[in-house]
């Protein structure tokens, strides 16, 4: 029983960390890209709009991950 509870707790923590790290890297990369593109085009950098775009991109990434089926590896048969 205790092992089952620990396993469920670990799965929840892994999902939380996966979401946080995906959001962190998306936030970082989109803000960096927004800054570079705006400086190259002569525009102004807006942290808020880049951050909103990163939230949307994070949700799209997780939506795509849910839609793509998970394929399990097939063990080769030994004769």
Buried (B, 14 or more C-beta within 10 A) or exposed (E): EEEEEEEEEEEEEEEEEEEEEBBEEBBEEBBEEBBEEBEEEEEEEBEEEBBEBBEEBBEEBBEEEEEEEEEEEEEEEEE
